[in-house]
């Protein structure tokens, strides 16, 4: 009982610290290396609050993309409820499940994680996982049937990623990272839009494109577990392709799909934007935010295993702001 209380207390404290670090990370001219170190430290906590940001941001972006969302108490309340569903409930569920089935590899990579260190009994982990899943689905269906179905799909992808018999992360890094990227980005983005109106073609296209871009970020995240994955035969992309090959694949996904997103927004602005110039300004902002990442990628290439956490802390913010810029284009471009 004492261990469980300490684990949950540490997780709560890590959550508070992570919120502060992510808020700082989104701003320019902040200490990204210090932020990366603190966020990575939070990943040793139960349910890994450092991972919740991505789906929470994607839900918010999806809501912004819908012209039917408004700056009023009702819309803001729905968005906040959806962000809680996506992060502290649904994403936390995925991390609890993942840590349980990763406990052997974590004893090599992260022996201090609560599940790897046997600080929580299996029954407690199961109770927490079921509770998180149930609450996530309850909130999701309260926000709308489509949101509920997307949340259920995210739960299934989390199970496919981590748990037998599929356990994609052990079988094939390509499929594993795709499952993770679409659950964290695409499903969350579409759910945010679906709270207010049926998702448009542009919403589905951009959610898919940015999910594929996030595939590259997932590959970079795999560098931190390379040693354990290699020892236990897990087929992450750094193991399958080698560190250099995985770096090339990651950067290709990140860059190619951001360029495609810029091209799509530009095409849609020309075809559907009419006299509204906001989609053009959004496309220009996306281009600048993409170019900002290129010098970071050159530094990352010097030592990808060591610099991957720094890169993620430095380059994910412009990637996220680009998502938001594309959502503003959607909101104002009717596509």
Secondary structure, DSSP 8 states (H G I E B T S, - for coil): -HHHHHHHHHHHHHHHHHHHHHHHHTSTTS-HHHHHHHHHHHTTSTT-GGGSHHHHHHHHHHHHH-TT--SSHHHHHHHHHHHHIIIIIIIHHHHHHHHHHTHHHHHHH-TTSTTTTT-S-HHHHHHHHHHHHHHHHHHHHHH-HHHHHHHHHHHHHHHHHHSTTT-HHHH-HHHHHHHHHIIIIIHHHHHHHHTTS---HHHHHHHHHHHHHHHHHHHHHGGGGHHHHHHHT---HHHHHHHHHHHHHHHHHHHHHHHHHHHHHHHHHHHH-TT--HHHHHHHHHHHHHHHHHHHHHHHTT-HHHHHHHHHHHHHHHHHHHHHHHHHHHHHHT-
